[in-house]
Amino acid sequence: MSMNNGLAQLEKNLQHELSLLEIPAKDWVKPRYVGDAQLHDVVVIGAGMAGLTVAAALKFLGIKSLLLDRSPEGFEGPWATTARMETLRSPKQLTGPALGIPSLTFRAWYVAQFGQEAWDVLDKIPRLQWMDYLRWYRKVTAPDIRNNHQVLDVELHEDNYLVLTVQYQQTVQKILARRLILATGRDGLGGAALPAFVNDIPRQYWAHSSDVFDYSTLKNKKVAVIGAGASAMDSAATALEEGAASVEMLIRRKDIPRINKGKGAGSPGLVHGYADLPDEWKWHFRHYINKAQVPPPKGSTLRVSQHPNAFFNLDCAIEKLETTTNQQLAIHTSKGVFTVDFLFLATGFKIDWSLRPEYARIAPLVRTWGDRFTAPEGEDDKELSACPDLGKSFEFQAKAGVVAPVLSNVYCFSYPAVASHGTVSGDIPAISDGARAIAQGIASSLFKEDVDSYYTQLQAYADPELDGDEWQAALPPSQRTS
């Protein structure tokens, strides 16, 4: 079977499966207007994996959504832009964004094109192939997406809706929404976490591992990478493969983490039970994983260490950076001075609303975990403290003393939801569970908001099941003839 025929048959199978489940539901949400402008039921910022999945989950429940993404079509998310791993880290068999539909899985998409034998020998999913799958997912779920649209501002309107200021090319427009979902990825409420020691170093000497960067410019250059996580290994390997003269891995820890503790608790119990745990248990779980840190994948590490010009410097704390007279960078560490041409900071991300000016109106209102929860002794955690304290449907909640009822119409479906809901809003394993939970919460809130009109609709319903001629009224027993 050819590739095209295989996909065509798969798409027929998908439509059949959806029809068996009566998906999608019919449109039911009452349209609302502000003047002549119709309010969108849901606007989603971000059309990467999380945005696509939650849009499909909403569609399956009969709720329309509009997705806005600043990237060109087919390049949403990190997969074909800033990600540099050769393969995904998740096991190939995870169903990811399929929302329980067999023909919507990566496995079905792959087998339809390359066959069962190819699937059986596949180890991990190639990164760019995952992006191709998401492009197909977009095609078959058919969300309403506007690419190259940059959100500049979000206003909470006192009449219980949101006003988005959006730029497309040279045009700025207003988009009105009843509900807003932030599906903006790992750095969704902030950006790169940059250590203070780079503040005075010109940008020509360094980049964050998540930056768009042309690694071919590193040919014959001496490179250093700060960090030992997956992104550090990916940046180091890419530099080496592009002909870097050497790569120094500068690792503060005395050893690289060996065990992925997150795998030790992975189960449907954690996925569905985490959100209902007492705050103390949520904190224990997430802080323990944060403290242990996630080791880089074995394959990613071997991808670096196979190069003889890669050097792993452990117990190597950074003391200061300075530029040299011959346009290099001197990195002073506890292990000595490293002189390089370029430095990558694989230092992760942080929640920092100041890096997201489009949310400037929202940021001062949002309650964080640090606002209301005191960490247990010995478990201080800046990342968890900065996470928004979300409601049961991923909605933002206002700080104590702040009156902002419209804030609960804004939902966080990006990484910072982790403290409140666990890893169901960005990672492949449980992305469908998170998407269904937020979609069901929005369905509930939209219904409650217009419950009077739905009750009126109930009363006005007059489509008869019976015409009245299906039976004949019986006479009393005394009047019947035998």
Secondary structure by P-SEA (a helix, b strand, c coil): ccaaaaaaaaaaaaaaaaaaaccccccccccccccccccccbbbccccaaaaaaaaaaaaacbbbbbbbccccccccccccccccccccccccccccccccccccaaaaaaacccaaaaaacccccaaaaaaaaaaaaaaacccccccbbbcccccccccbbbbbcccccbbbbbbbcbbbcccccccccccccccccccccccccccccccccccccccbbbbbccccaaaaaaaaaaaaacccbbbbcccccccccccccccccccccccccccccaaaaaaaaaaaaaacccccaaaaaaccccccccccccccccccccccccbbbbbcccccccccccccccccccccccccccccccccccccccccccccccccccccccccccccbbbbbccccccccccccccccccccccccccccccccaaaaaaaaaaaaaaaaaaaaaaaaaaaaaaccccccccccbbbbcccccccc
